[in-house]
Amino acid sequence: MIETGLSTRMRRRILTSVLVTVAVMATAIATATSNTATAGIDTGSVSVSRAEVIDAVMAYMRATYLGEDVEHPGKRELYELACIYFYHGRYPRTITTATGKNVTIYKPLRRIVVLNTDIAEAIRVLGARDRIVGISDTIKKRADYFPVISNKTVVGTWKEIDPEAVLRLEPDAVFAYGRWPGPEYIEDKIPTITVIRLDFFKPEELRQGMETLGYLLEEEANASKYLNWHDEYVSEIETKVSAIPEYEKPVVFLDKSNVDSISERKTYSRGTAMHQLCELAGGRNMAVMAELEGSYPAIETEKILEQDPDVIVGLSRKGGYRTDDESGLEEEYNRIVELPGFNNITAVTEGRVYLMDGSIAFGTVYPVGLAYMAKWLHPDLFKDLDPQAIHQEYIDKFCGIDFNVHKHGVFVYPEAS
């Protein structure tokens, strides 16, 4: 307690400082619930009394503002103590981000800004789309797929934000890719806002990412529901692929180009999501076999002829949910098969050239793209696999939109039989 010799003005000053210090936590008392399941925390053994919180706060204030030599907690300990009291052990919560750094949050994330479609989709899958208050322009442009989220306030692009627009929304956190935008475009501009960097575009990181996000948003049940769906199809493919000898796996050229060049193409190598899809589906990436350098290396078309891939899979951006017109993908398909000399490539002569729209290749929907690729690479092994049905199931269970993939959208070319 404060010594009785202190003046009334000093007492008021201390009490004001106390309120400022813990205001961010105190505002959540009304919304905190004591019966929420918490991953990784034994809430039954974590408790603290109101008196203990008050004593700790007052000791901190006496030492910090009055210079008294008293034992006191640090600011972080104070936050954690208050969180335990206000949120019954559910907070603080610490996660490891895509950058390898730990981020701790001290209260529920009720107001969120998202800077890319992968994170927006993951949050929607977890049933937390109503928490999103700000978005990037890339999400705004996907009104076909994000009819509700796309109406939120735009705060910039996926690689650069408007700091004032973000601050006006008073978010609890901003979600971004692990690498983009760089700290100079986000953390340095809004140092008072928590930035959480997570990647959902690579299959190998998706599962852990959804567990992390589910824990962070207190949506563990919805995360489990999604992961059960994810594991059902991904595990089936992985099990069958694991039994195929490496030398029997087809050589696949992953085409990245959307240009008219006839002398070279760009492709996907190690570290990219398309490479991971190829390996999971039971293919051998030609870029890796040819020892091309970089994640998105260029390769001369003559080199492709020499390698003679068994299958060609290209990534397109001309289809998706916004159109029923397949002419864009058809044009890209023809551009590939009509390249000089390609009429002699095994993939072309055997009719094993395919295009996949990016809308099903990355993020939480990637099992759909994986199913298509697995069927293309191993048609006999996966003859009973129905990628279109898997896609519709994903839409119905996790997207909250009325969309029939059997009647609308263009996602692959040529359409799988």
N, C-alpha and C positions, 0 to 999 in steps of 0.2 A: 504494500500500500504506500501511498505518497505521504511523506512526513508532514505533520500538521503545521510545521513552520513555514511552508511554502505559501506564497501569496495567492490570492484568488486568480489574478491574471496569469500566473505561472501554471496553476492547475488547469485553467482553461486552455492554455497553449499546449500543454501535454495531452489533454484529452482530445483536442483538435488533431494533433499529430497522430494520435492513436487511431482516430477514425479514418484519417487519410491512409494510414498504413494498411489497415485491414478492410477497407471499403470494398475492394474488389472481391473479397471473399464473403463479406457479410451480405452483399446484395443477392447472393444465391441461396440464402437460407430458405426463402419462400418456395423455391423450386427444387430444393434438395429432397431426395427420397431415401429412406433408410433400407428399403427392401430390394434395391437393384443389385443383381448379380454382378460381381466384379472379378474379372480374370486376373489371376496371379496375386490376389490380396485376400488374406484371411481376415475378413471384416469382423468375425466373431471375437478375435483376440485383440483388435485394435480399438481402443476407446480412450477418450480424454474428457474430463469434466469442464464445464463452463468456467469454474473457478481457476482451473489450471491454465486455461487459455488467457484469462484476464491477468493472472499473476505473471505469466510469461511475457505478455505484451507490456505490462507496466515495468517489468525488469528491463526489458529492451529499451523502452523510452527513457527510463531513469539513467541508464548507462550511456545511451546515444545522445540525448538532448541535455541532460543535466551533469554529465561527466562523473556520475557516481561510480564508485568501485564496487559494483555488485555483479554476482554471477548472472549471466543472461544468455539467451539463445541468439544465434545469428539471424539475419533476415530470412534466409532460406528455411531455417528450422522453424521460424515463426510462421511462415506461410504453411509449412507442412503440418504444424500443430493445429493451426486454424482449420485447415482442410479436413483433418481427421475429425474435428469437432463438428464442423458445418455439414460435411458430406459423409459422416459415419464410416470413415475408412475408405471410401471409394476414390478419394484423391489425397495427394497428388498422384499423377500417372506419368510415367517416364517411358519413352519409346526411343528406339534407335532408328534414325532416318536413313534415306538412301545415300547420304553423304558419309555415314558412319558416325555421325555426331548424335548425342542424346538430347532430346527435347523433353522438358517437363511442363505439364499443364496443371493448374491448380484449381480449376473449376470446369464444369461441363461446357463443351463448345456449342453454344447456341446460335452464334452468328459466324458464318464461314464465307470466305472469299476463295474461289477456285480459279486457277489460271490455265487449266487444260481439260480437254474432254475426257481423258482417261480417268482423272480423279473425280470429275463430275459424275461419270458413269458409275464408278465404284461407290460413291456416296449414295447415289440413287438406288443401287442394288441393295445397300444396307438400310434402305427405308428412311434416310435422313435428308432427302432433297429439300425439305422445307426449311432446313437450317441455312441453306445457301442464300446469301444476300448480295453477293457480287460475283461477276464472272468476267472472263476474257472475251474478246471479240470472236475468237474461234468457236466458242460455245454459242454465242449469239447467232452465228451463221448456221448452226445445226438445229434450227427450230423444228425441222422434220423429225428429229430424233429426241430432242429435248424441248418439247412444247411448253413445259412449265418453267424449267430452269433457264431457258433462253430469254425469258422476260425479265430476268433480274438485271440489276444495274451493271453496266460495263465499266470496268476500271482500267482497261488497257488491253495489251496483247499478251500472248503466252510467254513472250520474252521481255516485255517491258511494261511497267505499270505507271499509272498516274497516282502519285502518293496522296494527293489531296482527295481524290475520289475514293481511295481506300479508307482513309481516316474518317471521312464523312459517314461511312457506313458503320463505324465503331465495331469492327469485327473482333471476335475472340482469337481468330487465327487466319492465316493465309496459307493455302495449300499450293505447292508448285512442284515441278519436276526436280529431280536431284541436281541436275546441272543448269537448268534453264528456268527463269532468267538468272543470271549470275548475281552474287551478293551485291554488286555495285548497282544493280537495277531494282533491288527489292529490300534486303536487310538494311543496307546503308541508307536507304531513303525513308524507311519506316521502322526505325530501331525500337519503337515502343510496342510493336505488334509482333506476336509470335508467328514465325514462319516455319511451316512443317513441309519438308521435302520428301516426297514418296514417289516411286516409279511403279506404274502398273502396265507399262507397254511391253515388258519382256516376260514371256511365259515363266521363265525360271524364278522370277521374283514375285510373281502374282500371288501365289498362295500365302507366302509369309506376309506380303503387303496387305492382303485382306484381313488376316488375323490381327495385324497391327492396327489397321484402321478401325476394325470392329471394336477392339479394346479401347481405342482412343475416343470413339464416339459413344461408348456404352451400348453398342449394337452387336454384342457377341452372338446372340441367338440368330440374328439375320446373317451374320458372317458364316456361322455354322451351316445354315440352310443353303447358302450359296456354295460353300465348299463341298458339301455333300453332293450337290449337283455336278460341280466341277470334277470331283474325284471319280464319279461314276463313269464319265466318258473318257477322261484323260487316262485313268488307270487302265481301262480296257485297251486303249490304244497302246499305252506303254508296255503292257504285258505281252501283247501279240508281237510288237516290234522287237522286244528284247530277245525273242526266240529266233530272229532272223540273223544268219551269219552276216558279218560286215560285208564280205565280198559279194553277197547276193543283193545288197541294197542298191537301188538305182542311183546313178549319178544325176544330180539335179542342177540345172543352171537357173539361178534366181535372178530374174530380170527386173531392174529398177528403173530403167530408162523410160521416159515419156517424151522422147525427142525423135527427130527425123534422121539422126546420124546413122549412116550405113557402115561406118568404119570402126565404131566402138560402141560398147554398151556399158552401163554401170550395173553393179551387182551388189549382193549382200554377203559379208563374210562374218567371221567370229565377232561376238559381242552384239550382234543385231537380233532383233526379234524374229525376223524372217529366217535367219540361220537357225535359231532355236526351234522354230516351227518345223523346219526341214528335218532336223535331227530327231525331234520327237515323233515325227511322222514316218521315220524309217528311211530317210534319204541321206545320200552323201553329197555335201555341198561342193560343187565344182570349184568355187572360188578358193576353198580351203585346200582342195586337192592340188590346185594349180599354184598354191602358195602365193596368192595375191596379197599385197600389203594394204593395210587399212581396213576400216569397217565397211566402207562403201567404195571399193576400188573400181577403176575402169579397166575394161579388158577389150582388146581388139577382136573384131568379129572373126578374123582368121584364126585366132587362138581358140575361139569357141568351136569352130569347125574342127580343129585338131582334137579337142577334148571329146567331141561327139557325145553330148549329154543324152541320157535316156529320156529325161523329162525336162521340160521348161515350165517354170511357174513364174508369172509376172505379177507385180503388185500394181493395181490401178487405183485412180482416184476419180474415175468417171462414172461410177455407179453409186451404190448405196441405197439408202431409204428414200432419198429425195426424188428418184426418177424410176420410171418403168421402161425407159428407152435404153436398150442394150447397144445402141449403135456406137457409143463412145468406147465401150470395151471391145466391140467387134473391130473397130478401126485400129485399136492398139494391137489386137491379136493379129490382124492381117499385116501390120507393120513388122511384126516379129517374123512370122512365117515366110514373108516375102523378101527378107534380107538376102543379099547375094550369097548363093551357096547353101543357104539353110534348107533348101529342098532335099539336100542329101544328108541332113542330120537325122539321127535315129528318132529323136523326139518328134520331128516334123513328119517323117515318113510313116511313123506308127500312130500319128494322131494323138500325141501326148503333150500338147502345148495347152496350158491353161492360164487364165487370169483370175485373180482374186481381188475384190475391192477391199481397200484398207479398213472399211467400217466393220469387218468381221475378223481382222487379223490380229488386232492388239487389244489390250485391256481385258476386262472381265468377260468379254464375249469371245475371246480367242479360242476356247474349245470348239467353237463352230468352224473357224478357219482351219484348225488342226484336223477336224474330222474330214473336211473337204480334201486337204492335202494328203492325209493318210489313204483316203479312197483313191486318189489319183495315182499315188505311188505304188499302192498294193491293192489293186481292184479285186483280186480274188480273195485275198485275206479279209478285206473289209466289205464284201459284197452286201452284207446285211446292215451295214452302217448307213443311217439316213441323216446326213448333215442338215438338210432342210427341216426335218422334224426336230432336231436338236436346237436349231435356231429358233423355231417357233416356241419351243418350250422355254427357252431363255427369255424371249420377249414376254411371254405370258406370266412367267414366275417373278421376273425381276425388274422389268422396265416400266410397268404401269402405263403402257400406251396400247392403243388399239391398232394393231398392225398385223396383216396377214402376209407372211413372207412367201406363201405359195402363190399369191395373186399380185403382189406389189414388190417393188424394189428390184435392183439388179446387183447381185453379189458375186457371181462367178460367170465365166464364159470360157467355153461353152457350158451350158447348164448340165450338171451331172445327171446321168440316167438313173 
